[in-house]
């Protein structure tokens, strides 16, 4: 994984993850749950203006993506 993660909003991350097959399943308050048809886990994305780097890194790790994948999809 690249050492530099971009500053990105939760809404933008949901859009980018959609390009990799993740689909919103439900929303409760300021959090959206995403599912992938081929993966058994769900991702929970907070709808914040800026995601903290640790939160973004954990979401990417759970999704099986790298920071480079994120940059290419943006």
Secondary structure, 3 states (H helix, E strand, C coil): CCCCCCCCCHHHHHHHHHCCCEEEEEEECCEEEEEECCCCCEEEEECCCCCCHHHHHHHHHHHCCCHHHHHHHC
